[in-house]
Amino acid sequence: WHAYSWCLLYLGALCFEMCFGKHIVSSVTMHVSGPVWYTNVLGMPFMLFFAFFVNNEHTKLPQAHFTVSSTGLLIVSCIIGVGISYSGWHCRSVVTATTYTVVGVMNKILTLV
């Protein structure tokens, strides 16, 4: 039962997130960049919490060697992540919550296959 409870929790969170995201896009008048910035800014405290308090990842930063190519790859990765976020919120504003969920799940399945 314990394994199924995590699946049910994920299903409930996914349904809430998809319907609430569609509600935000439908009822609040803003450019597609608004929800993108909100979700990224709201995620930052959690990311910083895990970086500083969970695995002490911040202690590894002084030992990192940043080269021109690694910095370039980091910047490209950031640009691609922002592009994925923009395309996701734009898609969410165009289609229904169910369609967006099915497209997202199919993308996850295709990346695993």
MOGI-V53351 format. One record per backbone hydrogen bond with DSSP energy under -1.0 kcal/mol. CO is the residue of the C=O (numbers start at 1). NH is the residue of the N-H. Records with the same first field share a line. If there is no record, write none. Layout:
CO->NH ; NH
This chain:
1->5
2->6
3->7
4->8
5->9
6->10
7->11
8->12
9->13
10->14
11->15
12->16
13->17
14->18
15->19
16->20
17->21
18->22
19->23
20->24
21->25
22->26
23->27
24->28
31->34
32->36
33->37
34->38
35->39
36->40
37->41
38->42
39->43
43->47
44->48
45->49
46->50
47->51
48->52
49->53
50->55
51->58
56->59
57->60
61->64
67->71
68->72
69->73
70->74
71->75
72->76
73->77
74->78
75->79
76->80
77->81
78->82
79->83
80->84
81->85
82->86
83->87
84->88
85->89
86->90
87->91
88->92
89->93
90->94
91->95
96->100
97->101
98->102
99->103
100->104
101->105
102->106
103->107
104->108
105->109
106->110
107->111
108->112
109->113
